[in-house]
């Protein structure tokens, strides 16, 4: 089926002007991917040497995921945006199916007390990563189909939650509270940009805050995390252990870091040093300067994704615009939560850092999202609004970009 929707020409990869992509966006994401590979190599070396006898074991696996991710990025760039719009409902059904399968005993794989993965031999697939993107695509299509209803009626506003709330429930059953927050936050932001009135949006935010409070109260471990992160040193060898070790890493890094590969915290002091807390190892080895440069890269690619949505909106390609906004919000949500957890501003959550952390599903989905954003930018710049449109080489001749790059 995938070969039926991929159209190599015209595409950003193959066009009359050769490779025709948004190079600033591509360069920013490739820089993060390269930095991620370096930091995974450093942060995982001690753990990999003990667990597998090969200090480069996790780096090798991450490199395989990176190659697969770049392949997914290229393939996604060859799929017309209209195809994503047409398949939105099928993707939503697929997302539900994966989230149901992952909580079925014998199919879902439990890691650290959570059923978030489906195992395929040596590799694990995390359905929540796929589901978040599919929800964005479905919701973008809904905002196009029901634009007036969303803006003018309560029913148009509440209908998406008939789908979103059951999906959030499935995520909480894993449990994956962080993914639930990111998905619902991105959906809320998309609805606001889709024209939901301020009163209804404020009510939605109030209900969401209330729901978070209830969910935190419902599980003792969530309440313990909430209490501990405000003063992790009160239980530094118990519930506050991860955060105190992360803060020690930040303190050791000072301005310019201890040097690449010289982290002490990665040597079995800091749990999940190559996944959830890779930013702490980065801060220890590269210091404040390296940390701020990394944050600057995150800010750049997020803002660039928002601009891609704005350009698509100006070209009246509204499905593409909402999709770009939604993907940008997914990235921003994960950036803020992961870095917030690392520096102690938020309770500990099991969310990877996009493009940087070790994790196959997250890395591949981030690369696929990048490919979709590059396709959206290319179509809006070339005024392509339909996958059925016919083009020839003269349609892609050099023309002014009007300052967009």
HELIX and SHEET records of a PDB file:
HELIX    1   1 UNK A    2  UNK A    5  1                                   4    
HELIX    2   2 UNK A   23  UNK A   52  1                                  30    
HELIX    3   3 UNK A   57  UNK A   77  1                                  21    
HELIX    4   4 UNK A   81  UNK A   86  1                                   6    
HELIX    5   5 UNK A   88  UNK A  102  1                                  15    
HELIX    6   6 UNK A  127  UNK A  145  1                                  19    
HELIX    7   7 UNK A  147  UNK A  152  1                                   6    
HELIX    8   8 UNK A  154  UNK A  174  1                                  21    
HELIX    9   9 UNK A  177  UNK A  193  1                                  17    
HELIX   10  10 UNK A  198  UNK A  218  1                                  21    
HELIX   11  11 UNK A  220  UNK A  230  1                                  11    
HELIX   12  12 UNK A  232  UNK A  235  5                                   4    
HELIX   13  13 UNK A  241  UNK A  253  1                                  13    
HELIX   14  14 UNK A  278  UNK A  314  1                                  37    
HELIX   15  15 UNK A  318  UNK A  342  1                                  25    
HELIX   16  16 UNK A  360  UNK A  381  1                                  22    
HELIX   17  17 UNK A  393  UNK A  396  5                                   4    
SHEET    1   A 3 UNK A 108  UNK A 111  0                                        
SHEET    2   A 3 UNK A 114  UNK A 120 -1                                        
SHEET    3   A 3 UNK A 123  UNK A 125 -1                                        
END                                                                             
